[in-house]
Amino acid sequence: MSKEIEVEEPEMLPEYDFSGGVRRAYASRYAQSNNVVVLEPDVFAAFPTSEVANEALRLLMRVAQQTVSGKVLRT
């Protein structure tokens, strides 16, 4: 036998007052600064901070650009 479970939808409570709110007050700032990437656990283990991940990606971009332009990468 399976029991049906009723799930109530959350309702707005009367104490919420949005009358003084301004629509899209921070929308442009949000669009410019919030770039979120979700990493798989194995990738996060190798690149645990934004700084490390960005450094690795910039290196990959340089290598890819040099490969595309036909230059040989010498270190």
N, CA, C and O atoms as a GROMACS GRO file, in nm:
protein
  300
    1MET      N    1   0.082  -0.119   0.000
    1MET     CA    2   0.000   0.000   0.000
    1MET      C    3   0.087   0.125   0.000
    1MET      O    4   0.182   0.136   0.077
    2SER      N    5   0.055   0.217  -0.084
    2SER     CA    6   0.130   0.341  -0.084
    2SER      C    7   0.044   0.453  -0.029
    2SER      O    8  -0.075   0.464  -0.060
    3LYS      N    9   0.105   0.534   0.052
    3LYS     CA   10   0.034   0.648   0.110
    3LYS      C   11   0.064   0.770   0.025
    3LYS      O   12   0.178   0.794  -0.015
    4GLU      N   13  -0.038   0.845  -0.002
    4GLU     CA   14  -0.019   0.970  -0.075
    4GLU      C   15   0.017   1.079   0.024
    4GLU      O   16  -0.048   1.095   0.128
    5ILE      N   17   0.119   1.153  -0.009
    5ILE     CA   18   0.162   1.262   0.077
    5ILE      C   19   0.125   1.392   0.011
    5ILE      O   20   0.160   1.418  -0.104
    6GLU      N   21   0.054   1.475   0.086
    6GLU     CA   22   0.017   1.606   0.034
    6GLU      C   23   0.128   1.705   0.064
    6GLU      O   24   0.174   1.716   0.178
    7VAL      N   25   0.171   1.775  -0.038
    7VAL     CA   26   0.274   1.876  -0.020
    7VAL      C   27   0.208   2.012  -0.035
    7VAL      O   28   0.148   2.043  -0.138
    8GLU      N   29   0.220   2.092   0.070
    8GLU     CA   30   0.162   2.226   0.065
    8GLU      C   31   0.258   2.322  -0.004
    8GLU      O   32   0.378   2.319   0.021
    9GLU      N   33   0.204   2.404  -0.089
    9GLU     CA   34   0.283   2.506  -0.154
    9GLU      C   35   0.309   2.619  -0.053
    9GLU      O   36   0.217   2.657   0.020
   10PRO      N   37   0.430   2.671  -0.048
   10PRO     CA   38   0.456   2.782   0.044
   10PRO      C   39   0.378   2.905   0.001
   10PRO      O   40   0.363   2.933  -0.118
   11GLU      N   41   0.328   2.976   0.098
   11GLU     CA   42   0.250   3.096   0.069
   11GLU      C   43   0.325   3.218   0.117
   11GLU      O   44   0.409   3.210   0.207
   12MET      N   45   0.294   3.330   0.057
   12MET     CA   46   0.350   3.455   0.105
   12MET      C   47   0.283   3.489   0.237
   12MET      O   48   0.160   3.484   0.249
   13LEU      N   49   0.362   3.522   0.334
   13LEU     CA   50   0.308   3.560   0.463
   13LEU      C   51   0.270   3.706   0.461
   13LEU      O   52   0.331   3.785   0.389
   14PRO      N   53   0.169   3.744   0.538
   14PRO     CA   54   0.123   3.883   0.536
   14PRO      C   55   0.229   3.984   0.582
   14PRO      O   56   0.222   4.101   0.546
   15GLU      N   57   0.326   3.939   0.662
   15GLU     CA   58   0.425   4.034   0.713
   15GLU      C   59   0.532   4.072   0.611
   15GLU      O   60   0.613   4.160   0.638
   16TYR      N   61   0.535   4.008   0.494
   16TYR     CA   62   0.629   4.046   0.390
   16TYR      C   63   0.580   4.176   0.327
   16TYR      O   64   0.467   4.183   0.277
   17ASP      N   65   0.665   4.278   0.329
   17ASP     CA   66   0.626   4.407   0.272
   17ASP      C   67   0.727   4.447   0.165
   17ASP      O   68   0.840   4.486   0.196
   18PHE      N   69   0.687   4.437   0.041
   18PHE     CA   70   0.774   4.474  -0.070
   18PHE      C   71   0.736   4.609  -0.130
   18PHE      O   72   0.781   4.643  -0.239
   19SER      N   73   0.654   4.686  -0.059
   19SER     CA   74   0.605   4.812  -0.115
   19SER      C   75   0.718   4.912  -0.139
   19SER      O   76   0.705   4.998  -0.227
   20GLY      N   77   0.826   4.904  -0.064
   20GLY     CA   78   0.936   4.998  -0.082
   20GLY      C   79   1.046   4.946  -0.172
   20GLY      O   80   1.149   5.011  -0.189
   21GLY      N   81   1.026   4.830  -0.228
   21GLY     CA   82   1.129   4.768  -0.312
   21GLY      C   83   1.142   4.835  -0.447
   21GLY      O   84   1.048   4.896  -0.498
   22VAL      N   85   1.259   4.822  -0.505
   22VAL     CA   86   1.285   4.876  -0.638
   22VAL      C   87   1.319   4.759  -0.728
   22VAL      O   88   1.411   4.682  -0.699
   23ARG      N   89   1.246   4.745  -0.837
   23ARG     CA   90   1.270   4.635  -0.930
   23ARG      C   91   1.404   4.652  -1.001
   23ARG      O   92   1.442   4.762  -1.041
   24ARG      N   93   1.473   4.541  -1.014
   24ARG     CA   94   1.599   4.534  -1.088
   24ARG      C   95   1.703   4.635  -1.041
   24ARG      O   96   1.783   4.682  -1.122
   25ALA      N   97   1.703   4.670  -0.914
   25ALA     CA   98   1.798   4.768  -0.863
   25ALA      C   99   1.943   4.721  -0.879
   25ALA      O  100   2.032   4.802  -0.903
   26TYR      N  101   1.966   4.592  -0.867
   26TYR     CA  102   2.102   4.539  -0.874
   26TYR      C  103   2.122   4.445  -0.993
   26TYR      O  104   2.222   4.373  -0.998
   27ALA      N  105   2.030   4.443  -1.085
   27ALA     CA  106   2.035   4.346  -1.195
   27ALA      C  107   2.160   4.363  -1.281
   27ALA      O  108   2.224   4.263  -1.315
   28SER      N  109   2.198   4.484  -1.316
   28SER     CA  110   2.315   4.503  -1.402
   28SER      C  111   2.443   4.464  -1.330
   28SER      O  112   2.532   4.404  -1.390
   29ARG      N  113   2.453   4.498  -1.202
   29ARG     CA  114   2.572   4.461  -1.125
   29ARG      C  115   2.580   4.309  -1.110
   29ARG      O  116   2.689   4.252  -1.118
   30TYR      N  117   2.467   4.246  -1.090
   30TYR     CA  118   2.464   4.100  -1.077
   30TYR      C  119   2.510   4.034  -1.206
   30TYR      O  120   2.588   3.939  -1.204
   31ALA      N  121   2.461   4.084  -1.318
   31ALA     CA  122   2.496   4.026  -1.448
   31ALA      C  123   2.645   4.042  -1.478
   31ALA      O  124   2.704   3.956  -1.544
   32GLN      N  125   2.706   4.149  -1.430
   32GLN     CA  126   2.848   4.174  -1.458
   32GLN      C  127   2.942   4.093  -1.371
   32GLN      O  128   3.051   4.056  -1.414
   33SER      N  129   2.901   4.064  -1.248
   33SER     CA  130   2.999   4.010  -1.154
   33SER      C  131   2.975   3.867  -1.108
   33SER      O  132   3.063   3.809  -1.046
   34ASN      N  133   2.862   3.809  -1.136
   34ASN     CA  134   2.836   3.675  -1.085
   34ASN      C  135   2.842   3.571  -1.195
   34ASN      O  136   2.744   3.548  -1.267
   35ASN      N  137   2.957   3.511  -1.207
   35ASN     CA  138   2.976   3.401  -1.301
   35ASN      C  139   3.007   3.278  -1.219
   35ASN      O  140   3.114   3.268  -1.159
   36VAL      N  141   2.915   3.187  -1.215
   36VAL     CA  142   2.930   3.070  -1.130
   36VAL      C  143   2.951   2.947  -1.218
   36VAL      O  144   2.877   2.924  -1.313
   37VAL      N  145   3.052   2.869  -1.183
   37VAL     CA  146   3.079   2.743  -1.251
   37VAL      C  147   3.078   2.635  -1.144
   37VAL      O  148   3.145   2.648  -1.042
   38VAL      N  149   3.005   2.529  -1.168
   38VAL     CA  150   2.999   2.418  -1.073
   38VAL      C  151   3.099   2.313  -1.117
   38VAL      O  152   3.093   2.262  -1.229
   39LEU      N  153   3.191   2.280  -1.027
   39LEU     CA  154   3.297   2.184  -1.058
   39LEU      C  155   3.261   2.046  -1.004
   39LEU      O  156   3.201   2.033  -0.898
   40GLU      N  157   3.299   1.945  -1.078
   40GLU     CA  158   3.285   1.808  -1.031
   40GLU      C  159   3.386   1.788  -0.917
   40GLU      O  160   3.487   1.859  -0.912
   41PRO      N  161   3.360   1.695  -0.827
   41PRO     CA  162   3.449   1.676  -0.711
   41PRO      C  163   3.595   1.651  -0.747
   41PRO      O  164   3.684   1.702  -0.679
   42ASP      N  165   3.622   1.574  -0.851
   42ASP     CA  166   3.762   1.547  -0.888
   42ASP      C  167   3.832   1.672  -0.940
   42ASP      O  168   3.952   1.690  -0.916
   43VAL      N  169   3.760   1.757  -1.010
   43VAL     CA  170   3.818   1.882  -1.060
   43VAL      C  171   3.841   1.977  -0.943
   43VAL      O  172   3.944   2.044  -0.936
   44PHE      N  173   3.746   1.983  -0.851
   44PHE     CA  174   3.760   2.069  -0.734
   44PHE      C  175   3.880   2.027  -0.649
   44PHE      O  176   3.947   2.112  -0.590
   45ALA      N  177   3.907   1.898  -0.643
   45ALA     CA  178   4.023   1.850  -0.566
   45ALA      C  179   4.153   1.906  -0.624
   45ALA      O  180   4.246   1.936  -0.549
   46ALA      N  181   4.159   1.920  -0.755
   46ALA     CA  182   4.279   1.973  -0.819
   46ALA      C  183   4.283   2.126  -0.819
   46ALA      O  184   4.391   2.185  -0.815
   47PHE      N  185   4.167   2.189  -0.822
   47PHE     CA  186   4.158   2.335  -0.830
   47PHE      C  187   4.061   2.386  -0.723
   47PHE      O  188   3.948   2.422  -0.755
   48PRO      N  189   4.104   2.390  -0.597
   48PRO     CA  190   4.012   2.419  -0.487
   48PRO      C  191   3.976   2.567  -0.468
   48PRO      O  192   3.885   2.598  -0.391
   49THR      N  193   4.044   2.658  -0.536
   49THR     CA  194   4.011   2.799  -0.521
   49THR      C  195   3.991   2.863  -0.658
   49THR      O  196   4.035   2.810  -0.760
   50SER      N  197   3.923   2.976  -0.659
   50SER     CA  198   3.903   3.050  -0.784
   50SER      C  199   4.035   3.091  -0.845
   50SER      O  200   4.053   3.085  -0.967
   51GLU      N  201   4.129   3.132  -0.761
   51GLU     CA  202   4.258   3.178  -0.811
   51GLU      C  203   4.332   3.066  -0.883
   51GLU      O  204   4.385   3.088  -0.992
   52VAL      N  205   4.336   2.948  -0.824
   52VAL     CA  206   4.405   2.834  -0.885
   52VAL      C  207   4.336   2.792  -1.014
   52VAL      O  208   4.402   2.766  -1.115
   53ALA      N  209   4.204   2.786  -1.012
   53ALA     CA  210   4.128   2.747  -1.131
   53ALA      C  211   4.148   2.848  -1.243
   53ALA      O  212   4.169   2.808  -1.358
   54ASN      N  213   4.143   2.977  -1.212
   54ASN     CA  214   4.163   3.080  -1.314
   54ASN      C  215   4.303   3.076  -1.372
   54ASN      O  216   4.321   3.092  -1.493
   55GLU      N  217   4.403   3.055  -1.288
   55GLU     CA  218   4.541   3.045  -1.336
   55GLU      C  219   4.557   2.928  -1.434
   55GLU      O  220   4.620   2.942  -1.538
   56ALA      N  221   4.501   2.814  -1.399
   56ALA     CA  222   4.510   2.696  -1.486
   56ALA      C  223   4.435   2.718  -1.618
   56ALA      O  224   4.484   2.680  -1.724
   57LEU      N  225   4.320   2.780  -1.610
   57LEU     CA  226   4.243   2.805  -1.733
   57LEU      C  227   4.312   2.907  -1.822
   57LEU      O  228   4.310   2.893  -1.945
   58ARG      N  229   4.375   3.009  -1.763
   58ARG     CA  230   4.449   3.106  -1.845
   58ARG      C  231   4.568   3.039  -1.915
   58ARG      O  232   4.596   3.069  -2.031
   59LEU      N  233   4.635   2.949  -1.844
   59LEU     CA  234   4.746   2.875  -1.906
   59LEU      C  235   4.694   2.790  -2.022
   59LEU      O  236   4.755   2.787  -2.129
   60LEU      N  237   4.583   2.723  -2.002
   60LEU     CA  238   4.523   2.643  -2.108
   60LEU      C  239   4.485   2.730  -2.227
   60LEU      O  240   4.503   2.689  -2.342
   61MET      N  241   4.432   2.849  -2.201
   61MET     CA  242   4.396   2.940  -2.310
   61MET      C  243   4.519   2.981  -2.390
   61MET      O  244   4.515   2.987  -2.513
   62ARG      N  245   4.630   3.011  -2.320
   62ARG     CA  246   4.754   3.049  -2.391
   62ARG      C  247   4.806   2.934  -2.475
   62ARG      O  248   4.845   2.955  -2.590
   63VAL      N  249   4.808   2.814  -2.420
   63VAL     CA  250   4.856   2.697  -2.495
   63VAL      C  251   4.767   2.673  -2.616
   63VAL      O  252   4.817   2.647  -2.726
   64ALA      N  253   4.636   2.680  -2.597
   64ALA     CA  254   4.544   2.657  -2.708
   64ALA      C  255   4.562   2.763  -2.816
   64ALA      O  256   4.559   2.730  -2.935
   65GLN      N  257   4.582   2.889  -2.777
   65GLN     CA  258   4.601   2.996  -2.875
   65GLN      C  259   4.730   2.974  -2.953
   65GLN      O  260   4.733   2.996  -3.074
   66GLN      N  261   4.836   2.933  -2.887
   66GLN     CA  262   4.962   2.908  -2.955
   66GLN      C  263   4.952   2.789  -3.048
   66GLN      O  264   5.014   2.788  -3.155
   67THR      N  265   4.876   2.689  -3.010
   67THR     CA  266   4.856   2.572  -3.095
   67THR      C  267   4.778   2.611  -3.220
   67THR      O  268   4.810   2.567  -3.330
   68VAL      N  269   4.675   2.693  -3.202
   68VAL     CA  270   4.592   2.736  -3.315
   68VAL      C  271   4.672   2.824  -3.410
   68VAL      O  272   4.658   2.812  -3.532
   69SER      N  273   4.756   2.911  -3.356
   69SER     CA  274   4.831   3.001  -3.442
   69SER      C  275   4.953   2.935  -3.504
   69SER      O  276   5.024   2.999  -3.582
   70GLY      N  277   4.979   2.809  -3.472
   70GLY     CA  278   5.088   2.735  -3.534
   70GLY      C  279   5.222   2.752  -3.468
   70GLY      O  280   5.322   2.698  -3.516
   71LYS      N  281   5.228   2.826  -3.359
   71LYS     CA  282   5.354   2.844  -3.288
   71LYS      C  283   5.383   2.721  -3.203
   71LYS      O  284   5.292   2.652  -3.157
   72VAL      N  285   5.510   2.696  -3.184
   72VAL     CA  286   5.552   2.585  -3.099
   72VAL      C  287   5.577   2.640  -2.960
   72VAL      O  288   5.648   2.740  -2.944
   73LEU      N  289   5.521   2.576  -2.861
   73LEU     CA  290   5.539   2.620  -2.723
   73LEU      C  291   5.674   2.571  -2.673
   73LEU      O  292   5.697   2.450  -2.665
   74ARG      N  293   5.762   2.662  -2.638
   74ARG     CA  294   5.894   2.627  -2.583
   74ARG      C  295   5.904   2.689  -2.445
   74ARG      O  296   5.872   2.806  -2.425
   75THR      N  297   5.950   2.610  -2.350
   75THR     CA  298   5.967   2.664  -2.215
   75THR      C  299   6.111   2.657  -2.173
   75THR      O  300   6.144   2.698  -2.061
   0.00000   0.00000   0.00000
